[in-house]
């Protein structure tokens, strides 16, 4: 379930939102509800004035949200316990009649209930060609991250391989010491003088 928290327009300074620069539009984030630790997922967010119903898969239709859009938008994806790699420029131009897409490769690092936050900002041109960025929407997306034992074992070995090698070396040395000790005992038994 995606929750949308619009930033209240009443709190914005009057100079920031010239109505001529904002139009109603739609956003379609495809953030999965479930992921697996260590497995990379491609997350996409599309923004346009109006999505063409015939081009949207049925499973995504209920994820479309209405927002205000400007000519220039910024979309950021953030989350603790995730490795997030942005694949394109976070600030992009919104062209009339076209979809604009943002992409990230996301790898969950911990299992459990996690949160991915999507921040949508509008870049507004003020008098004297001054560009001002305003965060308008925050989408909080809960993600259930399932454990991945193979990935966790790889990370454990990567982080603690030296301790693991020392532990094995210690066990091996102890075993050799015990073998030598046993050989000496056996020799003493057979070599005993009458």
ZIBELUR-V801067 format. One record per run of one state. SS is the DSSP state (A for helix, B for strand, O for the rest). FROM is the first residue (numbers start at 1). LEN is the number of residues. Records with the same first field share a line. If there is no record, write none. Layout:
BEGIN
SS: FROM-LEN, FROM-LEN
END
This chain:
BEGIN
O: 1-1, 7-2, 12-7, 22-1, 30-4, 37-3, 49-4, 56-2, 70-2, 79-3, 87-4, 94-6, 109-3, 147-2, 191-4
B: 2-5, 23-7, 34-3, 40-9, 64-6, 72-7, 82-5, 91-3, 100-9, 112-15, 130-17
A: 9-3, 19-3, 53-3, 58-6, 127-3, 149-42
END
